[in-house]
Amino acid sequence: MASLERARSALAEGFRFAAALAKDTRKLLTLTLLNIVPVVNLSVTGYFARVVRDNPREPLEVRGFKELLKEGFRLLLVQLLLGFIIVGLPSWAATFVLLALRVNAYELFKAVYENVPAALFWISSTFISVFVGNLLIAPAIGFYAKRGVLTLEDAWRAVRDFGLTEYVFVCLVLAALHSPLAAAAQFSLTSSVQQPPMQRYAVGAAEVLPVIVGLIMQRLIHSQLPFVVSAPLVVLINSIHFKVLAQLPYPAAAPPPPPTPPPTIEEMYEELVDRVLRTWGGTPERARARIESSIRKVMMERGVSRDEAVRILYEEL
């Protein structure tokens, strides 16, 4: 297979899917309106979870709002859990290392923010955050949406089967699509609010941890971005993102266990005897005599065969 062929094919299918959604004004408008309302926008997450699960060629109908909301909420919980494990915990560890080295992380971030143009700062930071999220978290999110099970091992197996280089290229393209909109929205939000002057604080976990974890998690969790800005484009870019996830070669779901064969008449009879022994006690012979009496009674009352009488008594247990 030629270099990046899988990546180009997955991205081409994602763009084709987004183009089909853009042509369907009713679906795009519905998803856009849902997406700009807090909490309600979880239904859009649930919609894209279905896209990953079913991998449809054309955009799905937007129906079953209650179920979409439930699926979106479950996917949000998975995002939060994965973000905490993969991003939050390492960030905390890095923070304590900085504290041990007496590095003032607050002053470091302040120096970067004040000496880098605001647009470049937001675009680059958003690009890095989205790229890291797509690379480390998105495969597991896709696997959960596809199979309903959260497992990093199977998610990364899908990435290896797809090709790590190819998947990194896909992540770069997706980050490039997400970053300008997300950065512009974040920049417009921060620039429209009068910020208090930065003050010098002593290095401490109480000051550093919220800054590091908050900045990263804000960009990794899509529901925190101000979707009112360029809302239709956000929906279309997300459609590309989730359609690409739907094409990862996730391991097939385990086949359901074979159905348990029904018990034979002999097994039913022995179960009846065992139940009589546990209930009434006595010897096996007395239990069998009691069962035989019940069998004859059922045969006479219902006009059935002996085997059918045993089955009726077994089902009445």
Number of C-alpha atoms within 10 A of each C-alpha: 5 5 10 16 11 18 22 14 13 23 22 14 17 25 19 16 20 24 16 16 21 18 10 12 11 13 15 21 16 13 22 22 16 17 24 21 14 12 14 17 22 24 25 26 27 24 27 28 27 20 24 26 21 14 19 13 13 13 21 15 9 15 10 10 15 11 13 23 20 15 21 25 19 19 21 19 11 18 21 17 14 20 20 16 13 15 20 20 13 13 17 18 12 14 21 17 12 17 16 9 9 11 14 17 21 20 16 10 13 13 11 11 14 10 9 11 10 14 15 12 17 21 21 16 17 27 24 18 20 28 24 20 24 23 21 19 24 22 25 27 26 28 27 21 27 22 16 14 14 17 14 17 10 18 23 19 16 20 21 15 13 17 17 14 14 19 23 18 17 24 23 19 16 21 22 18 19 21 22 17 22 24 23 17 19 20 16 14 12 11 11 9 8 7 8 6 6 9 9 10 11 12 16 16 15 8 13 22 20 12 14 18 19 13 14 22 19 14 22 24 15 17 18 11 18 19 23 14 17 15 19 20 18 21 24 21 19 21 23 25 27 24 30 27 29 26 21 23 16 22 13 9 10 7 6 6 6 6 6 6 6 8 11 11 16 11 12 19 21 15 15 21 21 15 15 19 17 11 10 10 12 11 10 13 11 15 21 18 12 14 19 16 11 14 22 16 13 19 17 11 8 10 12 15 14 15 15 16 21 24 18 16 16 17 9 7 8
